[in-house]
Amino acid sequence: MKEGPLRRSVTRLMPKSSVYLALAAVLACSFMASGSGEDTTWESEGGHLVLMEQYTATWCESCSSVDEMVSEFARENSGRLVRVAIHDHVADPLGTPITAHRIQLHPPAPVTPTFWMDGEMMGGGLPDRAMLSQELLSSESSRSDDSRMRLNLEKVTNSELSITLSITAAELDGESRASIFAILDSVSLNESEAENGLTEHHDVVFAYAESHVNGSDGWQYPEEVWSPMESAGHDDFPSSPIVIRTNLTIPDGVELSNLRLVAVHERANQNGEITMTKGVVELFIGEGEKEAGTPLAAPIAAILAISTIALTSQSRR
């Protein structure tokens, strides 16, 4: 029987269509394999960020009038500023001894709310956006030289993280110290705990570790979640950075997607009265997990669309 035009067209199409469909299947599988993997390492490099510490409390009525604005301001300026909220440890469900420790580094004794930019206390009462912008510019211009910092994080187990901090700075000496804040992006309270009416709090510190860069005079809270901070590289500095290592055990109920780390290089001024910030680097742990969980529909749809176009093109020949 003589082949008709349609039969010849289908015969010519079948081998090539099989190739295109097979290619689409392989690419789709590769997307699925790459997207399903869980991130186990994270890295951030910088040092130029300004550290804004806010002393606040869930019972503080005046804090509730500015907390949300301050949180939004910090996110709008995330490439310049990092906010750390330290809650009063008395009658505040979010408070820890970390607050009292950090306050004694920033005399005089404050009232809630109090703000420090790179260790300098902000004056003038409750801040507005204009005041925060002015203080941020002032802090940026007062830095003589930003420390160069790199923060690496590796998941050792589902509950343990290995932290490596590298610091290179012109003003690094034996009086310098490294401080690491473990922060929850968001914490929700029930109405009975939110005395000032705020049920959602951001940038809340729940764990903290510090040590002089030579490894002495360490302070940690909670002690059981941190390994001792180890320091190396002093003999070769400044040709190579000083490297500080520690491990953090994640408490029950803390999700990686809600966790951030902020590492700070700081030292006391010549009079020993004010703790000055020399460099800050921030690591968003949740970002990698969000990327790994990107929906596969879009890349697969694109692959199938390309295959359909190719099949259509072949069938028209």
N, C-alpha and C positions, 0 to 999 in steps of 0.2 A: 504494500500500500504506500502511496506517495505521501510524504510528509507535507502538511500544510504549513503556512507561515506561522500560525500560532504555536504549533507543536515545536517547530524549529526554535522559536523564541524562548519557550519554556525550557527546552533542552539546553540552550546556551546559558540561560539564567541560573539553572540549578547549581552547577559547580561553584560559581562565583557567590551566589547567595549563601551557600553553606559556609564559605570562607568568612564572609562578612558576619554572619550570625555567630560563628565560632569565635571570631575576634571580639565581638561584643560581649559574649559570655565570659571570655578570659579577662577582659578589662573590667567588667562588672565584678568579678570575683576578686580581682586585685584591689579594687576600691573597697570592697567589703572587708578584706583582710587588713588593709591599712587603717580603716576607720574603726575597727573593733578593738585594736590594741589599746591598752591602758598606759598612760604616761607614768614613768617611774623616775624621771629626772627633770629638773627645772633649773633655769639659770637667768640671772639678771645682772647687768653691768651698768655702772654709773657712778654716783657719788654727789651729784650736784643738787639733789632735792633738799628743800628746807623742811626741817622737822617742826611741826606744830603740835605741842602737847596741850591737851585741854583737861583741866581738873573739873570734874562734873559729878553729879549725883542724881539718882532717880527721885530723891525727895526735894530737890532744889527747884523751886518754882521759877526763878529767873533763868535757870538753865534751859527749861523747856521752851522759853521764848526764842532762844538762839541756836539750840542744838541742831535742829533740822537745817537751818540756813548754813551753819558752819559745815555740816556734813556735805551739803550740796556744793558749797564753795570749794571744799577739798577735792571733790570729784571733778569739778569743772577745771581745776588747775592741777590735775593728777600728774602732769609732766614736770611740775615745778615744786609741788608741795605734797607732803604726806601727813595725815592727821592721825594722832594717837590719843584715844580717849581713856583717861585713867579715872576710875570711879572711886569715890570715897569709900573707905573700908568699914565705915560705921553705918549700920542700918541701910546698906545698899546691897541688893543681891548680886550686883555686878562688880562690887568692890573687892580688892585684894590687898595684901601687904605691899604689892608693887607700888601702889599709889604713895604710901608714906615714904618708901625708899626714894622714889623719884622726886618727891616734894623737897626732901632734905638736900637734894642736889641743886635746888632752885630757891634759895631763901630770897625774901622773907616769907613767913608762913602765909599762905593764901586763903582766900575765901572762894566759895563756889559761885559762879564759874571763874576760873583763872586761866589765862592763855600764856604760853611761852612760844616764841619763835626762835629756834636755834639757841635756846637757853635764856633769851632775854624776855623778861616779863612784859606783856602788853599792858598799858595803862589806859585810862579814859573810860572805865565802865564797860557796859555791854557793847560788844563790837557790832558794826554793820558791815556790809560788803565793801564799802569804800575804805573803812579802817583796815580790814583784813588785806585788801589789795595793797594799801600803802605799806603795811608792816611786811608783807611778802617781798615787795620791791626793796625795802630797806635791808631785809635779811640777805637777800641775794647780792646786793651791792657791797655788803660788809664782809663777805667771805674773801679773804686774801688769796686763797687757793683751795679749790675743792679737792678733797681726797678722791683718789681713784679706787673704786671698790668693785668687787665681783662677789656675788652671792650664789652659791650652788647648793642644790637640794637633791637628795636621792632617797627614794623610798627603799628602806632596808626590809621592812615587813609591812603588813597592813596597818600596824600601829606604831611603827618607829621610822623616823626620818633622820638622815644624816645631813648635817649642815656644815658647809665649808665657806668661810669668809676670807677673802684676800684683800689686803689694804696696801696701797702705795700712796704716800703723801709726803710733801715737803716738811710738814710740821709734826710728823710722827716721832714720838719719843717715849721714854719710859713712863711718863705721866699720862700718856694717852690710854684710853680704854675703848673696848668694843662692847656695844650693847645690842642685844637682839630681842625685839618685841615679837611675840606671837599674838596675832590679832584675829578676832572674828569680824568678818565684814558686817554681819547683821545678827542681832540678838533680839528675840521677841519675849516680852514679859506679859503676864496676865494682868488684868486690871487691878487686882488686889496688890500687886507688887509695884505698879506704876503710880506712885504717890503724886507725881507732878503731871500725870496725864499722858506721858509718852510711853507707848507700849513697844515702839521699835527703836532700837539703838544701834549705832554703827561704829566701826573702828574700835571695838572694845578689846582692851588688852586682857588676856587671861593667863599668859605665861611670859617670863622675862628672865634673861641671863646676861650677866656682864662680867668682864674681867679686864684688868690691865693687859695691854698687848704683850707684855712679857709673861703672862700667865698667872700673875699674882692677884691677891685681893679680889677673889671672885664673889659674886652674889647671885643667887638663883631663886626663883619661885615659880611653881612648887618644886622643891628640891628633887622629889621623886621622879619628875618627868624629864629632867636634864641629866646628861652625863657631864663630868668635869670638862671645862673648856681647856683645850690644849693649844699651845701657841708655838710656832716654829718660824724660822727664816730670819731671826734677828742678826745672825752673824753675817748674812749676805746682803742685808738691807743697806742702801736703797737699790742695789742692782737687781734685787728680786723682792717680791712683796712679802710682807708678814702674813702668815696663814694661820687662821684660828678655826678649830674644829670642835664640834659638839654634836650630840644626838638629842633629839626631842621625841619623847613618847607621847602620842596623841591621846588625850583623855577620852574616855567613853562619851559618846554623843557628839563629838566634834567631827564634822564632815570636811574632807579636804577641799571641796568646792567652796567652803565658807572660810577658808584659812588664808591669811597673808603673813609674810614675814617682813619685818623692817629692821635693817641693820644700820647701826650708827657708829661713826668714829667721833669721839668727843674727848675733851680734856678741860681741866680747870684753868681759869685765867691766871695771870701772874700772882694775884693776891689770894688765889684759891677760893674766891668767893662765888664765882659764877661758872657754871659748866657751859662751855662753848661747844657748839656743834661744828665739826670740820667736814663731815661728809655723811650722806644718807643714801642708801639704796633700798629699793622695795621689790619684793617678789610676790607676784600674784600666782598662787598655786592653782586656783580653780580654773584659770584660763586654759591650761593644757587639756584638762579633762573635758571642758566644753568643746574644744576643737576636735578632740578624739570622738566625741559623740555627735558630730555633725551629721545630719540626716543624709542617707545615701540616695534618696530619690532623685535629687538633682543630677549628680554625675551619671547615674544609671540611665535616667531619661535622656540625657545628652548623647550617651553612647547609642542607645536604641534609635534616637532620631537620626544620628549620622548613618546608622546602618540602613534605616528606611530610605533615606535620600539616595544612598548608594544603590539600593535595590531598585528603586524607581528609575534611577538614571539608566541602569542596565536594562530594565524592561522596555524602555523607550527606544533602545537602539535597534 
